[in-house]
Structure formats: C-alpha cells, structure tokens
Amino acid sequence: MTSRDSSSSTGRVIDWTNANPTITEPLWTVDDVASYLRLKKETVRMMACLGTLPGIKIGRVWRFKASDIKEMLKNPKNRSHSSNTQNKQ
C-alpha cells in the first residue's frame, strides 16, 4: 500500500507496507487524562512537560496511552520518563 505525500513538493511516494498494524490502543487527549485523574488540563500539560506523566507531544498537542497512565498509577515509583526527557535534550 502506498500513498502520495501531499505535503511534499517532490510528490514522493510513501510505502506503508511495513507499517505496524498491531497498534490499536487509542490515544487519550489532555481532556481525557484530566477527566480520568480529576485534574485541570493545565496541570496535565505541565506534568507531561516535566515528565511526570508518560505522554508524547505530537505537534502542539499531547497524547497519552491509557495503559501507560493506568500503569503509572499502579507503580508510581517506577515511572519511566524516557519518552518525555529525550525530547528536551
């Protein structure tokens, strides 16, 4: 399966054949996490920026895997900040 990259002036073709089709977990928004944790949206954003909440920034918005948030609550001392701190270097 291929598609044209419409954002590129070269019109290159992107090959999606080797894309990982097993990723099916939906991503939560800041609103979703704030509601789940009963926090303000600003607090969720700040915690994500600091690496306290596991998430990924896509463009200008944060996204979170529900399983990562739930795991963080189960094991608060074993938090992994690797996905957030790598972007700060």
C-alpha positions in Angstrom: 0.0 0.0 0.0 1.4 3.4 -1.0 0.2 6.9 -0.9 1.3 10.3 -2.2 2.9 12.7 0.3 0.8 15.8 -0.4 2.9 18.0 1.9 6.0 17.4 -0.3 6.6 19.4 -3.4 8.6 16.4 -4.8 5.5 14.2 -4.8 7.4 11.3 -3.3 5.6 8.0 -2.6 5.5 6.7 0.9 5.4 2.9 1.3 3.1 1.8 4.1 3.7 -1.9 3.5 5.8 -2.4 6.6 3.7 -0.3 8.9 2.8 -1.9 12.3 -0.9 -2.8 12.1 -1.0 -4.2 15.6 -1.1 -0.8 17.3 -4.7 -0.5 18.1 -4.8 1.3 21.5 -6.4 4.7 21.1 -4.6 7.7 22.5 -6.1 9.9 25.2 -6.2 13.6 24.9 -5.3 16.1 27.7 -9.1 16.4 28.3 -9.4 12.6 28.7 -6.5 12.4 31.1 -7.6 15.4 33.1 -11.1 13.8 33.5 -9.7 10.4 34.4 -7.3 11.8 37.0 -9.6 14.6 38.1 -7.0 17.3 37.4 -7.1 20.6 35.5 -6.0 20.4 31.9 -3.2 22.9 32.6 -1.9 20.5 35.3 -1.9 17.6 32.9 0.1 19.6 30.3 2.6 20.8 32.9 3.1 17.2 34.3 3.6 15.9 30.8 6.2 18.6 30.0 8.0 17.8 33.3 7.9 14.0 32.5 5.7 13.2 35.5 3.0 11.8 33.2 4.0 9.5 30.3 3.0 11.0 27.1 4.1 12.2 23.7 3.8 15.6 22.1 2.6 15.4 18.5 3.0 18.8 17.0 1.4 21.2 19.5 -0.8 18.6 21.4 -0.1 15.9 24.0 -1.4 12.3 23.6 -1.3 9.6 26.2 -1.7 5.8 26.1 -4.4 4.8 28.6 -2.3 1.8 29.6 0.7 4.0 30.4 -1.4 6.2 32.7 -3.0 3.3 34.4 0.4 1.6 34.9 1.8 4.8 36.3 -1.0 4.8 38.9 -0.3 1.2 39.9 3.5 1.7 40.1 4.1 5.4 40.9 7.8 4.8 42.0 8.7 3.0 38.7 7.8 5.8 36.4 9.7 6.0 33.1 10.5 9.4 31.9 12.4 8.3 28.8 9.8 9.3 26.2 9.5 12.9 27.6 13.1 13.6 28.6 14.6 12.6 25.3 12.8 15.5 23.6 14.3 18.0 26.0 18.0 17.3 25.1 
